[in-house]
Amino acid sequence: MKKKMISILLCVSMCAALMAGCGSSDNDAEESKETEQETEESSDKLDLGLDIDSVTVATSPGYEPFEYQEDGELKGYDVDIWNEFSERTGIEVKWEFADFSGLLGLISSGKADAVSAQMAPNEEREKSYCFSDPVNYYGSTLVVAEDNEEITSVEDLSGKTVGVGSGNTMQQAVEEMYPDGDVKFETYTSATLEAMFDDVVYGRIDAVLAQDIQTYMAIKANPDLKIKVLEPFSYDVATIVFNKDNTELRDAMNEFIEILREDGTLKELSEKWVGVDITEEKE
């Protein structure tokens, strides 16, 4: 009887051990499978040589169709470039918002790694910041009231008051055309165009300096705007801005922009948000 009981106990013990072993093997196999899957997913990501988990990008979300908010969601052409970056590299993109005039300060203070807001390089900015290759091109133009026949080009601004967003490089270009200070500028701290367009319609200012693309989009959204867009007086580039010593991120983004250009994604995003290809240089 004792021998029988001992045999039973031995069998039970062996079964328990076998079951424990099987459970452990199953767990190990599952963990190994998950690790392999994570490694495989990681290996599928685009390697731009960046050893970072996230990047913080500053923008001013009032520039439809480039960066704007709709129902609390950030959208636009520039935003989708970074969405592609995050999806392809696995690097998380975080956003910081500010008025256009305060965006570069976020880089200087370390609160952002880059600025993506249709910003063009100029001599003053290049002292402290570096710039990516162009992500698109745009025309610098004048917007006047619909019934204004006096201003037909940038050559008709002597004695006029012109509205411009704070930090807009177009102002510098016009100042160089009028070195005697014949043009008065009304500076708007907000990046949005609505206030300037209202003021030009009601005669509080004579003209507005703006991007041609943004103005056409504003007119499309509000056909009742009593304004007209003059022919661009120059063409500029829109870039992504980085701290001057952050050439590693700048170079990685240049490589990424070239990838988007070569595989047609940059053109697709342009046509999606603007309706035309704005990624080709204009003369």
PyRosetta script that sets phi, psi and omega in degrees:
from pyrosetta import init, pose_from_sequence

init()
pose = pose_from_sequence("MKKKMISILLCVSMCAALMAGCGSSDNDAEESKETEQETEESSDKLDLGLDIDSVTVATSPGYEPFEYQEDGELKGYDVDIWNEFSERTGIEVKWEFADFSGLLGLISSGKADAVSAQMAPNEEREKSYCFSDPVNYYGSTLVVAEDNEEITSVEDLSGKTVGVGSGNTMQQAVEEMYPDGDVKFETYTSATLEAMFDDVVYGRIDAVLAQDIQTYMAIKANPDLKIKVLEPFSYDVATIVFNKDNTELRDAMNEFIEILREDGTLKELSEKWVGVDITEEKE")
pose.set_psi(1, -43.7)
pose.set_omega(1, 179.6)
pose.set_phi(2, -64.1)
pose.set_psi(2, -41.5)
pose.set_omega(2, -180.0)
pose.set_phi(3, -61.8)
pose.set_psi(3, -38.3)
pose.set_omega(3, -179.9)
pose.set_phi(4, -64.9)
pose.set_psi(4, -43.4)
pose.set_omega(4, 179.8)
pose.set_phi(5, -63.1)
pose.set_psi(5, -40.9)
pose.set_omega(5, -179.5)
pose.set_phi(6, -63.6)
pose.set_psi(6, -41.7)
pose.set_omega(6, 179.3)
pose.set_phi(7, -62.1)
pose.set_psi(7, -42.1)
pose.set_omega(7, 178.8)
pose.set_phi(8, -62.5)
pose.set_psi(8, -45.3)
pose.set_omega(8, -179.6)
pose.set_phi(9, -62.8)
pose.set_psi(9, -39.1)
pose.set_omega(9, 178.6)
pose.set_phi(10, -64.2)
pose.set_psi(10, -40.9)
pose.set_omega(10, 178.8)
pose.set_phi(11, -62.8)
pose.set_psi(11, -45.3)
pose.set_omega(11, 179.6)
pose.set_phi(12, -61.1)
pose.set_psi(12, -43.9)
pose.set_omega(12, -179.7)
pose.set_phi(13, -62.4)
pose.set_psi(13, -43.0)
pose.set_omega(13, -179.3)
pose.set_phi(14, -64.8)
pose.set_psi(14, -40.2)
pose.set_omega(14, 178.6)
pose.set_phi(15, -63.7)
pose.set_psi(15, -42.6)
pose.set_omega(15, 179.7)
pose.set_phi(16, -62.4)
pose.set_psi(16, -41.9)
pose.set_omega(16, 180.0)
pose.set_phi(17, -64.5)
pose.set_psi(17, -42.0)
pose.set_omega(17, 179.2)
pose.set_phi(18, -63.9)
pose.set_psi(18, -41.0)
pose.set_omega(18, 179.5)
pose.set_phi(19, -64.5)
pose.set_psi(19, -41.7)
pose.set_omega(19, 178.7)
pose.set_phi(20, -63.0)
pose.set_psi(20, -40.6)
pose.set_omega(20, 179.9)
pose.set_phi(21, -64.8)
pose.set_psi(21, -41.8)
pose.set_omega(21, 178.4)
pose.set_phi(22, -63.2)
pose.set_psi(22, -43.6)
pose.set_omega(22, 179.3)
pose.set_phi(23, -61.3)
pose.set_psi(23, -42.1)
pose.set_omega(23, 179.7)
pose.set_phi(24, -64.3)
pose.set_psi(24, -41.0)
pose.set_omega(24, -179.7)
pose.set_phi(25, -65.3)
pose.set_psi(25, -40.8)
pose.set_omega(25, 179.0)
pose.set_phi(26, -61.8)
pose.set_psi(26, -44.7)
pose.set_omega(26, 179.9)
pose.set_phi(27, -62.7)
pose.set_psi(27, -44.4)
pose.set_omega(27, 179.8)
pose.set_phi(28, -62.2)
pose.set_psi(28, -40.3)
pose.set_omega(28, -179.7)
pose.set_phi(29, -65.6)
pose.set_psi(29, -40.2)
pose.set_omega(29, 179.9)
pose.set_phi(30, -65.5)
pose.set_psi(30, -44.9)
pose.set_omega(30, 179.2)
pose.set_phi(31, -63.6)
pose.set_psi(31, -40.7)
pose.set_omega(31, 178.9)
pose.set_phi(32, -63.1)
pose.set_psi(32, -39.9)
pose.set_omega(32, 179.5)
pose.set_phi(33, -64.6)
pose.set_psi(33, -42.3)
pose.set_omega(33, 179.0)
pose.set_phi(34, -64.4)
pose.set_psi(34, -41.1)
pose.set_omega(34, 178.9)
pose.set_phi(35, -63.0)
pose.set_psi(35, -43.4)
pose.set_omega(35, 178.8)
pose.set_phi(36, -62.8)
pose.set_psi(36, -39.7)
pose.set_omega(36, 179.7)
pose.set_phi(37, -64.8)
pose.set_psi(37, -43.0)
pose.set_omega(37, 179.0)
pose.set_phi(38, -64.0)
pose.set_psi(38, -41.3)
pose.set_omega(38, 179.1)
pose.set_phi(39, -63.9)
pose.set_psi(39, -40.4)
pose.set_omega(39, -179.8)
pose.set_phi(40, -66.0)
pose.set_psi(40, -42.7)
pose.set_omega(40, 178.7)
pose.set_phi(41, -64.2)
pose.set_psi(41, -40.8)
pose.set_omega(41, 179.5)
pose.set_phi(42, -64.0)
pose.set_psi(42, -39.2)
pose.set_omega(42, -178.7)
pose.set_phi(43, -70.5)
pose.set_psi(43, -21.2)
pose.set_omega(43, 179.0)
pose.set_phi(44, -78.3)
pose.set_psi(44, -15.2)
pose.set_omega(44, -177.0)
pose.set_phi(45, -76.2)
pose.set_psi(45, 148.9)
pose.set_omega(45, 178.6)
pose.set_phi(46, -70.7)
pose.set_psi(46, 127.7)
pose.set_omega(46, -179.8)
pose.set_phi(47, -100.1)
pose.set_psi(47, 111.1)
pose.set_omega(47, 178.1)
pose.set_phi(48, -104.3)
pose.set_psi(48, 11.1)
pose.set_omega(48, 178.7)
pose.set_phi(49, 79.7)
pose.set_psi(49, 17.5)
pose.set_omega(49, -178.8)
pose.set_phi(50, -99.5)
pose.set_psi(50, 124.1)
pose.set_omega(50, 178.5)
pose.set_phi(51, -98.4)
pose.set_psi(51, 63.3)
pose.set_omega(51, -178.4)
pose.set_phi(52, -137.5)
pose.set_psi(52, 153.9)
pose.set_omega(52, 177.5)
pose.set_phi(53, -96.2)
pose.set_psi(53, -24.7)
pose.set_omega(53, -177.6)
pose.set_phi(54, -151.3)
pose.set_psi(54, 161.5)
pose.set_omega(54, 175.5)
pose.set_phi(55, -137.6)
pose.set_psi(55, 137.1)
pose.set_omega(55, -179.6)
pose.set_phi(56, -103.5)
pose.set_psi(56, 123.8)
pose.set_omega(56, -175.9)
pose.set_phi(57, -114.9)
pose.set_psi(57, 130.2)
pose.set_omega(57, 178.4)
pose.set_phi(58, -97.7)
pose.set_psi(58, 141.5)
pose.set_omega(58, 176.9)
pose.set_phi(59, -152.0)
pose.set_psi(59, 169.6)
pose.set_omega(59, 176.6)
pose.set_phi(60, -118.5)
pose.set_psi(60, 102.4)
pose.set_omega(60, -168.0)
pose.set_phi(61, -79.4)
pose.set_psi(61, 56.5)
pose.set_omega(61, 176.6)
pose.set_phi(62, -134.3)
pose.set_psi(62, 18.7)
pose.set_omega(62, -175.1)
pose.set_phi(63, -115.9)
pose.set_psi(63, 70.1)
pose.set_omega(63, 175.2)
pose.set_phi(64, -68.3)
pose.set_psi(64, 133.0)
pose.set_omega(64, 13.8)
pose.set_phi(65, -101.3)
pose.set_psi(65, 19.5)
pose.set_omega(65, -174.2)
pose.set_phi(66, -89.2)
pose.set_psi(66, -45.7)
pose.set_omega(66, 175.3)
pose.set_phi(67, -154.4)
pose.set_psi(67, 117.8)
pose.set_omega(67, -179.7)
pose.set_phi(68, -157.7)
pose.set_psi(68, 163.9)
pose.set_omega(68, -179.7)
pose.set_phi(69, -108.8)
pose.set_psi(69, 137.8)
pose.set_omega(69, 176.5)
pose.set_phi(70, -136.5)
pose.set_psi(70, 117.5)
pose.set_omega(70, -176.4)
pose.set_phi(71, 54.1)
pose.set_psi(71, 39.4)
pose.set_omega(71, 176.6)
pose.set_phi(72, 81.5)
pose.set_psi(72, -1.0)
pose.set_omega(72, -178.5)
pose.set_phi(73, -104.9)
pose.set_psi(73, 133.6)
pose.set_omega(73, 177.9)
pose.set_phi(74, -80.7)
pose.set_psi(74, 127.3)
pose.set_omega(74, -176.2)
pose.set_phi(75, -134.6)
pose.set_psi(75, 169.6)
pose.set_omega(75, 172.0)
pose.set_phi(76, 130.2)
pose.set_psi(76, 173.9)
pose.set_omega(76, -177.4)
pose.set_phi(77, -60.7)
pose.set_psi(77, -53.1)
pose.set_omega(77, 180.0)
pose.set_phi(78, -62.1)
pose.set_psi(78, -38.0)
pose.set_omega(78, -179.3)
pose.set_phi(79, -63.6)
pose.set_psi(79, -41.5)
pose.set_omega(79, -178.9)
pose.set_phi(80, -68.4)
pose.set_psi(80, -28.8)
pose.set_omega(80, 174.5)
pose.set_phi(81, -61.3)
pose.set_psi(81, -43.6)
pose.set_omega(81, 179.0)
pose.set_phi(82, -73.2)
pose.set_psi(82, -30.7)
pose.set_omega(82, 174.5)
pose.set_phi(83, -62.5)
pose.set_psi(83, -41.5)
pose.set_omega(83, 176.2)
pose.set_phi(84, -63.1)
pose.set_psi(84, -41.8)
pose.set_omega(84, 179.0)
pose.set_phi(85, -58.5)
pose.set_psi(85, -48.0)
pose.set_omega(85, -178.3)
pose.set_phi(86, -64.9)
pose.set_psi(86, -44.2)
pose.set_omega(86, -177.9)
pose.set_phi(87, -64.9)
pose.set_psi(87, -39.5)
pose.set_omega(87, -174.3)
pose.set_phi(88, -83.1)
pose.set_psi(88, -29.5)
pose.set_omega(88, -176.8)
pose.set_phi(89, -101.3)
pose.set_psi(89, -21.1)
pose.set_omega(89, -174.7)
pose.set_phi(90, 81.4)
pose.set_psi(90, 4.7)
pose.set_omega(90, 178.6)
pose.set_phi(91, -88.4)
pose.set_psi(91, 126.2)
pose.set_omega(91, -178.1)
pose.set_phi(92, -71.2)
pose.set_psi(92, 138.2)
pose.set_omega(92, 176.2)
pose.set_phi(93, -107.2)
pose.set_psi(93, 122.6)
pose.set_omega(93, 176.7)
pose.set_phi(94, -109.4)
pose.set_psi(94, 148.1)
pose.set_omega(94, -175.1)
pose.set_phi(95, -115.1)
pose.set_psi(95, 141.8)
pose.set_omega(95, 171.7)
pose.set_phi(96, -123.3)
pose.set_psi(96, 137.2)
pose.set_omega(96, -177.9)
pose.set_phi(97, -110.5)
pose.set_psi(97, 145.1)
pose.set_omega(97, 174.2)
pose.set_phi(98, -162.3)
pose.set_psi(98, 164.6)
pose.set_omega(98, 170.2)
pose.set_phi(99, -62.0)
pose.set_psi(99, 155.1)
pose.set_omega(99, -176.7)
pose.set_phi(100, -53.1)
pose.set_psi(100, -41.6)
pose.set_omega(100, -176.4)
pose.set_phi(101, -66.5)
pose.set_psi(101, -18.6)
pose.set_omega(101, -177.4)
pose.set_phi(102, -104.5)
pose.set_psi(102, 3.2)
pose.set_omega(102, -174.5)
pose.set_phi(103, -66.1)
pose.set_psi(103, -45.6)
pose.set_omega(103, -177.5)
pose.set_phi(104, -64.4)
pose.set_psi(104, -29.2)
pose.set_omega(104, 177.3)
pose.set_phi(105, -62.9)
pose.set_psi(105, -28.5)
pose.set_omega(105, 177.8)
pose.set_phi(106, -68.9)
pose.set_psi(106, -32.6)
pose.set_omega(106, 174.2)
pose.set_phi(107, -69.8)
pose.set_psi(107, -47.6)
pose.set_omega(107, -177.7)
pose.set_phi(108, -60.0)
pose.set_psi(108, -35.0)
pose.set_omega(108, -178.0)
pose.set_phi(109, -85.7)
pose.set_psi(109, -3.2)
pose.set_omega(109, -179.9)
pose.set_phi(110, 82.0)
pose.set_psi(110, 8.2)
pose.set_omega(110, -179.9)
pose.set_phi(111, -83.0)
pose.set_psi(111, -13.1)
pose.set_omega(111, 178.3)
pose.set_phi(112, -143.6)
pose.set_psi(112, 151.5)
pose.set_omega(112, 177.8)
pose.set_phi(113, -94.2)
pose.set_psi(113, -22.3)
pose.set_omega(113, -175.9)
pose.set_phi(114, -154.5)
pose.set_psi(114, 159.2)
pose.set_omega(114, 172.3)
pose.set_phi(115, -119.7)
pose.set_psi(115, 128.1)
pose.set_omega(115, 178.5)
pose.set_phi(116, -126.6)
pose.set_psi(116, 95.2)
pose.set_omega(116, -174.3)
pose.set_phi(117, -156.5)
pose.set_psi(117, 41.2)
pose.set_omega(117, 178.2)
pose.set_phi(118, 57.1)
pose.set_psi(118, 40.4)
pose.set_omega(118, -176.6)
pose.set_phi(119, -94.1)
pose.set_psi(119, 137.6)
pose.set_omega(119, -179.9)
pose.set_phi(120, -105.4)
pose.set_psi(120, 148.1)
pose.set_omega(120, 176.8)
pose.set_phi(121, -73.0)
pose.set_psi(121, 148.7)
pose.set_omega(121, 169.1)
pose.set_phi(122, -146.2)
pose.set_psi(122, 175.1)
pose.set_omega(122, -173.8)
pose.set_phi(123, -59.9)
pose.set_psi(123, -41.8)
pose.set_omega(123, -178.2)
pose.set_phi(124, -68.0)
pose.set_psi(124, -44.9)
pose.set_omega(124, -179.3)
pose.set_phi(125, -65.7)
pose.set_psi(125, -34.3)
pose.set_omega(125, -176.8)
pose.set_phi(126, -69.4)
pose.set_psi(126, -10.3)
pose.set_omega(126, 176.0)
pose.set_phi(127, -70.0)
pose.set_psi(127, -30.4)
pose.set_omega(127, -175.0)
pose.set_phi(128, -121.4)
pose.set_psi(128, -11.7)
pose.set_omega(128, -172.7)
pose.set_phi(129, -134.7)
pose.set_psi(129, 159.1)
pose.set_omega(129, 173.5)
pose.set_phi(130, -119.8)
pose.set_psi(130, 160.7)
pose.set_omega(130, -168.0)
pose.set_phi(131, -129.2)
pose.set_psi(131, 146.0)
pose.set_omega(131, 177.2)
pose.set_phi(132, -75.7)
pose.set_psi(132, 173.9)
pose.set_omega(132, 168.0)
pose.set_phi(133, -65.2)
pose.set_psi(133, 159.2)
pose.set_omega(133, -177.8)
pose.set_phi(134, -59.5)
pose.set_psi(134, 138.8)
pose.set_omega(134, 171.6)
pose.set_phi(135, -97.6)
pose.set_psi(135, -19.2)
pose.set_omega(135, 173.2)
pose.set_phi(136, -170.0)
pose.set_psi(136, 174.1)
pose.set_omega(136, -179.6)
pose.set_phi(137, -124.5)
pose.set_psi(137, 148.9)
pose.set_omega(137, 179.6)
pose.set_phi(138, -145.8)
pose.set_psi(138, 159.0)
pose.set_omega(138, 178.7)
pose.set_phi(139, -94.5)
pose.set_psi(139, 137.9)
pose.set_omega(139, 172.8)
pose.set_phi(140, -90.9)
pose.set_psi(140, 123.3)
pose.set_omega(140, -172.4)
pose.set_phi(141, -140.1)
pose.set_psi(141, 174.0)
pose.set_omega(141, 174.7)
pose.set_phi(142, -109.2)
pose.set_psi(142, 140.9)
pose.set_omega(142, 174.5)
pose.set_phi(143, -117.5)
pose.set_psi(143, 130.2)
pose.set_omega(143, -179.2)
pose.set_phi(144, -130.1)
pose.set_psi(144, 169.9)
pose.set_omega(144, 177.0)
pose.set_phi(145, -63.5)
pose.set_psi(145, 149.7)
pose.set_omega(145, -175.3)
pose.set_phi(146, -56.7)
pose.set_psi(146, -34.0)
pose.set_omega(146, -177.0)
pose.set_phi(147, -96.5)
pose.set_psi(147, 10.1)
pose.set_omega(147, -179.3)
pose.set_phi(148, -81.7)
pose.set_psi(148, 110.6)
pose.set_omega(148, 177.8)
pose.set_phi(149, -103.3)
pose.set_psi(149, -2.3)
pose.set_omega(149, -175.8)
pose.set_phi(150, -81.5)
pose.set_psi(150, -36.1)
pose.set_omega(150, -178.9)
pose.set_phi(151, -105.0)
pose.set_psi(151, 112.1)
pose.set_omega(151, -179.9)
pose.set_phi(152, -114.4)
pose.set_psi(152, -11.8)
pose.set_omega(152, 178.5)
pose.set_phi(153, -161.3)
pose.set_psi(153, 177.1)
pose.set_omega(153, 179.6)
pose.set_phi(154, -66.3)
pose.set_psi(154, -14.5)
pose.set_omega(154, 179.4)
pose.set_phi(155, -79.2)
pose.set_psi(155, -4.5)
pose.set_omega(155, -177.0)
pose.set_phi(156, -106.6)
pose.set_psi(156, 24.5)
pose.set_omega(156, -172.2)
pose.set_phi(157, -97.3)
pose.set_psi(157, -3.1)
pose.set_omega(157, -179.4)
pose.set_phi(158, -59.2)
pose.set_psi(158, 126.3)
pose.set_omega(158, -179.3)
pose.set_phi(159, 80.8)
pose.set_psi(159, 5.4)
pose.set_omega(159, -177.3)
pose.set_phi(160, -101.4)
pose.set_psi(160, 160.8)
pose.set_omega(160, 175.1)
pose.set_phi(161, -107.1)
pose.set_psi(161, 125.5)
pose.set_omega(161, -173.3)
pose.set_phi(162, -119.6)
pose.set_psi(162, 129.0)
pose.set_omega(162, 176.8)
pose.set_phi(163, -83.3)
pose.set_psi(163, 140.2)
pose.set_omega(163, -179.3)
pose.set_phi(164, -151.1)
pose.set_psi(164, 143.0)
pose.set_omega(164, 176.2)
pose.set_phi(165, -71.8)
pose.set_psi(165, 142.6)
pose.set_omega(165, -179.7)
pose.set_phi(166, -57.6)
pose.set_psi(166, 129.9)
pose.set_omega(166, 178.6)
pose.set_phi(167, 86.5)
pose.set_psi(167, 1.0)
pose.set_omega(167, -178.7)
pose.set_phi(168, -72.4)
pose.set_psi(168, 125.8)
pose.set_omega(168, -176.6)
pose.set_phi(169, -70.2)
pose.set_psi(169, -14.7)
pose.set_omega(169, 178.9)
pose.set_phi(170, -63.4)
pose.set_psi(170, -31.9)
pose.set_omega(170, 179.8)
pose.set_phi(171, -59.6)
pose.set_psi(171, -44.3)
pose.set_omega(171, 179.8)
pose.set_phi(172, -59.9)
pose.set_psi(172, -40.4)
pose.set_omega(172, 179.9)
pose.set_phi(173, -62.5)
pose.set_psi(173, -42.4)
pose.set_omega(173, 179.8)
pose.set_phi(174, -70.6)
pose.set_psi(174, -38.1)
pose.set_omega(174, 177.9)
pose.set_phi(175, -60.1)
pose.set_psi(175, -36.3)
pose.set_omega(175, 178.0)
pose.set_phi(176, -68.2)
pose.set_psi(176, -27.8)
pose.set_omega(176, 177.1)
pose.set_phi(177, -76.0)
pose.set_psi(177, -24.7)
pose.set_omega(177, -178.4)
pose.set_phi(178, -125.6)
pose.set_psi(178, 72.3)
pose.set_omega(178, -175.5)
pose.set_phi(179, -64.8)
pose.set_psi(179, -17.8)
pose.set_omega(179, 179.2)
pose.set_phi(180, -86.5)
pose.set_psi(180, 4.2)
pose.set_omega(180, 177.8)
pose.set_phi(181, 73.2)
pose.set_psi(181, 33.3)
pose.set_omega(181, -177.5)
pose.set_phi(182, -74.5)
pose.set_psi(182, -11.2)
pose.set_omega(182, -178.9)
pose.set_phi(183, -109.9)
pose.set_psi(183, 129.9)
pose.set_omega(183, 176.0)
pose.set_phi(184, -96.3)
pose.set_psi(184, 135.8)
pose.set_omega(184, -179.0)
pose.set_phi(185, -110.5)
pose.set_psi(185, 133.0)
pose.set_omega(185, 173.8)
pose.set_phi(186, -103.9)
pose.set_psi(186, 112.8)
pose.set_omega(186, -174.3)
pose.set_phi(187, -91.7)
pose.set_psi(187, 132.7)
pose.set_omega(187, 178.7)
pose.set_phi(188, -111.7)
pose.set_psi(188, 122.9)
pose.set_omega(188, -175.6)
pose.set_phi(189, -75.4)
pose.set_psi(189, -26.7)
pose.set_omega(189, 179.0)
pose.set_phi(190, -79.4)
pose.set_psi(190, 147.1)
pose.set_omega(190, -179.0)
pose.set_phi(191, -78.7)
pose.set_psi(191, -12.5)
pose.set_omega(191, -176.4)
pose.set_phi(192, -76.2)
pose.set_psi(192, 154.8)
pose.set_omega(192, -176.6)
pose.set_phi(193, -94.9)
pose.set_psi(193, -15.0)
pose.set_omega(193, -171.7)
pose.set_phi(194, -56.5)
pose.set_psi(194, -45.1)
pose.set_omega(194, -177.8)
pose.set_phi(195, -63.8)
pose.set_psi(195, -40.7)
pose.set_omega(195, 179.6)
pose.set_phi(196, -66.4)
pose.set_psi(196, -41.1)
pose.set_omega(196, 179.6)
pose.set_phi(197, -64.6)
pose.set_psi(197, -40.9)
pose.set_omega(197, 177.0)
pose.set_phi(198, -60.7)
pose.set_psi(198, -43.2)
pose.set_omega(198, -177.8)
pose.set_phi(199, -67.0)
pose.set_psi(199, -35.3)
pose.set_omega(199, 179.1)
pose.set_phi(200, -73.2)
pose.set_psi(200, -34.5)
pose.set_omega(200, 178.1)
pose.set_phi(201, -65.2)
pose.set_psi(201, -40.7)
pose.set_omega(201, -177.3)
pose.set_phi(202, -89.7)
pose.set_psi(202, 6.9)
pose.set_omega(202, 172.9)
pose.set_phi(203, 79.8)
pose.set_psi(203, 11.3)
pose.set_omega(203, 179.0)
pose.set_phi(204, -74.5)
pose.set_psi(204, -26.0)
pose.set_omega(204, 171.1)
pose.set_phi(205, -134.0)
pose.set_psi(205, 163.8)
pose.set_omega(205, -175.1)
pose.set_phi(206, -92.2)
pose.set_psi(206, -29.9)
pose.set_omega(206, -176.6)
pose.set_phi(207, -158.1)
pose.set_psi(207, 166.9)
pose.set_omega(207, 178.8)
pose.set_phi(208, -129.5)
pose.set_psi(208, 136.3)
pose.set_omega(208, 171.5)
pose.set_phi(209, -88.6)
pose.set_psi(209, 125.6)
pose.set_omega(209, -176.0)
pose.set_phi(210, -155.6)
pose.set_psi(210, 163.5)
pose.set_omega(210, 171.2)
pose.set_phi(211, -73.4)
pose.set_psi(211, 141.0)
pose.set_omega(211, 179.0)
pose.set_phi(212, -63.0)
pose.set_psi(212, -40.8)
pose.set_omega(212, -176.7)
pose.set_phi(213, -62.9)
pose.set_psi(213, -48.5)
pose.set_omega(213, -178.2)
pose.set_phi(214, -62.1)
pose.set_psi(214, -38.1)
pose.set_omega(214, -178.6)
pose.set_phi(215, -67.8)
pose.set_psi(215, -42.4)
pose.set_omega(215, 177.9)
pose.set_phi(216, -63.1)
pose.set_psi(216, -37.1)
pose.set_omega(216, 177.5)
pose.set_phi(217, -66.7)
pose.set_psi(217, -38.4)
pose.set_omega(217, 179.0)
pose.set_phi(218, -65.1)
pose.set_psi(218, -40.2)
pose.set_omega(218, 178.6)
pose.set_phi(219, -67.3)
pose.set_psi(219, -38.6)
pose.set_omega(219, 178.3)
pose.set_phi(220, -62.4)
pose.set_psi(220, -40.3)
pose.set_omega(220, -179.5)
pose.set_phi(221, -73.4)
pose.set_psi(221, -27.5)
pose.set_omega(221, -178.5)
pose.set_phi(222, -136.8)
pose.set_psi(222, 82.9)
pose.set_omega(222, -177.2)
pose.set_phi(223, -61.4)
pose.set_psi(223, -14.9)
pose.set_omega(223, -178.7)
pose.set_phi(224, -81.9)
pose.set_psi(224, -5.0)
pose.set_omega(224, 178.3)
pose.set_phi(225, -62.4)
pose.set_psi(225, 124.0)
pose.set_omega(225, -177.7)
pose.set_phi(226, -91.2)
pose.set_psi(226, 64.4)
pose.set_omega(226, -178.7)
pose.set_phi(227, -133.7)
pose.set_psi(227, 164.1)
pose.set_omega(227, 173.5)
pose.set_phi(228, -139.1)
pose.set_psi(228, 152.8)
pose.set_omega(228, -175.5)
pose.set_phi(229, -106.9)
pose.set_psi(229, 125.7)
pose.set_omega(229, 178.4)
pose.set_phi(230, -84.8)
pose.set_psi(230, 165.1)
pose.set_omega(230, 178.7)
pose.set_phi(231, -61.7)
pose.set_psi(231, 138.9)
pose.set_omega(231, 179.2)
pose.set_phi(232, -56.2)
pose.set_psi(232, 140.0)
pose.set_omega(232, 176.0)
pose.set_phi(233, -93.5)
pose.set_psi(233, -10.6)
pose.set_omega(233, 173.9)
pose.set_phi(234, -164.2)
pose.set_psi(234, 163.9)
pose.set_omega(234, 175.3)
pose.set_phi(235, -118.2)
pose.set_psi(235, 140.3)
pose.set_omega(235, -176.8)
pose.set_phi(236, -128.5)
pose.set_psi(236, 172.0)
pose.set_omega(236, 179.2)
pose.set_phi(237, -108.9)
pose.set_psi(237, 146.0)
pose.set_omega(237, 171.5)
pose.set_phi(238, -103.3)
pose.set_psi(238, 131.1)
pose.set_omega(238, -176.0)
pose.set_phi(239, -132.3)
pose.set_psi(239, 175.0)
pose.set_omega(239, 170.4)
pose.set_phi(240, -104.8)
pose.set_psi(240, 137.8)
pose.set_omega(240, -172.7)
pose.set_phi(241, -109.7)
pose.set_psi(241, 143.2)
pose.set_omega(241, -180.0)
pose.set_phi(242, -136.1)
pose.set_psi(242, 161.8)
pose.set_omega(242, 172.3)
pose.set_phi(243, -59.0)
pose.set_psi(243, 146.6)
pose.set_omega(243, -173.2)
pose.set_phi(244, -57.4)
pose.set_psi(244, -33.9)
pose.set_omega(244, -177.6)
pose.set_phi(245, -90.7)
pose.set_psi(245, 1.9)
pose.set_omega(245, -179.8)
pose.set_phi(246, -95.1)
pose.set_psi(246, 55.6)
pose.set_omega(246, -178.1)
pose.set_phi(247, -71.7)
pose.set_psi(247, -22.2)
pose.set_omega(247, 179.6)
pose.set_phi(248, -63.1)
pose.set_psi(248, -47.2)
pose.set_omega(248, 178.7)
pose.set_phi(249, -69.8)
pose.set_psi(249, -38.7)
pose.set_omega(249, 178.3)
pose.set_phi(250, -59.7)
pose.set_psi(250, -46.9)
pose.set_omega(250, -178.7)
pose.set_phi(251, -65.1)
pose.set_psi(251, -37.7)
pose.set_omega(251, 178.2)
pose.set_phi(252, -64.4)
pose.set_psi(252, -41.6)
pose.set_omega(252, 179.4)
pose.set_phi(253, -68.7)
pose.set_psi(253, -35.2)
pose.set_omega(253, 175.9)
pose.set_phi(254, -61.8)
pose.set_psi(254, -41.5)
pose.set_omega(254, 177.2)
pose.set_phi(255, -62.9)
pose.set_psi(255, -41.3)
pose.set_omega(255, -178.8)
pose.set_phi(256, -67.9)
pose.set_psi(256, -42.5)
pose.set_omega(256, 178.4)
pose.set_phi(257, -59.8)
pose.set_psi(257, -40.6)
pose.set_omega(257, 179.2)
pose.set_phi(258, -64.9)
pose.set_psi(258, -37.7)
pose.set_omega(258, 176.5)
pose.set_phi(259, -62.0)
pose.set_psi(259, -45.8)
pose.set_omega(259, 179.3)
pose.set_phi(260, -64.3)
pose.set_psi(260, -35.2)
pose.set_omega(260, 179.4)
pose.set_phi(261, -68.7)
pose.set_psi(261, -44.2)
pose.set_omega(261, -176.0)
pose.set_phi(262, -70.6)
pose.set_psi(262, -35.9)
pose.set_omega(262, -178.6)
pose.set_phi(263, -89.0)
pose.set_psi(263, 3.6)
pose.set_omega(263, 175.0)
pose.set_phi(264, 87.0)
pose.set_psi(264, -1.6)
pose.set_omega(264, -177.0)
pose.set_phi(265, -66.8)
pose.set_psi(265, -39.7)
pose.set_omega(265, -178.2)
pose.set_phi(266, -61.0)
pose.set_psi(266, -43.0)
pose.set_omega(266, 177.8)
pose.set_phi(267, -65.3)
pose.set_psi(267, -41.4)
pose.set_omega(267, 179.8)
pose.set_phi(268, -61.8)
pose.set_psi(268, -42.7)
pose.set_omega(268, 179.1)
pose.set_phi(269, -65.1)
pose.set_psi(269, -38.7)
pose.set_omega(269, 178.1)
pose.set_phi(270, -61.8)
pose.set_psi(270, -47.3)
pose.set_omega(270, -179.2)
pose.set_phi(271, -68.1)
pose.set_psi(271, -31.8)
pose.set_omega(271, 178.0)
pose.set_phi(272, -64.5)
pose.set_psi(272, -46.2)
pose.set_omega(272, -171.6)
pose.set_phi(273, -93.9)
pose.set_psi(273, -30.6)
pose.set_omega(273, -175.1)
pose.set_phi(274, -109.3)
pose.set_psi(274, -28.6)
pose.set_omega(274, -179.0)
pose.set_phi(275, 98.3)
pose.set_psi(275, -12.5)
pose.set_omega(275, 177.4)
pose.set_phi(276, -139.7)
pose.set_psi(276, 168.6)
pose.set_omega(276, 178.4)
pose.set_phi(277, -85.4)
pose.set_psi(277, 112.3)
pose.set_omega(277, 179.6)
pose.set_phi(278, -108.8)
pose.set_psi(278, 16.9)
pose.set_omega(278, -176.4)
pose.set_phi(279, -95.2)
pose.set_psi(279, -4.9)
pose.set_omega(279, 179.6)
pose.set_phi(280, -98.6)
pose.set_psi(280, 137.7)
pose.set_omega(280, -177.9)
pose.set_phi(281, -65.2)
pose.set_psi(281, 137.2)
pose.set_omega(281, 178.1)
pose.set_phi(282, -108.5)
pose.set_psi(282, 153.0)
pose.set_omega(282, -179.2)
pose.set_phi(283, -104.9)
pose.dump_pdb("model.pdb")
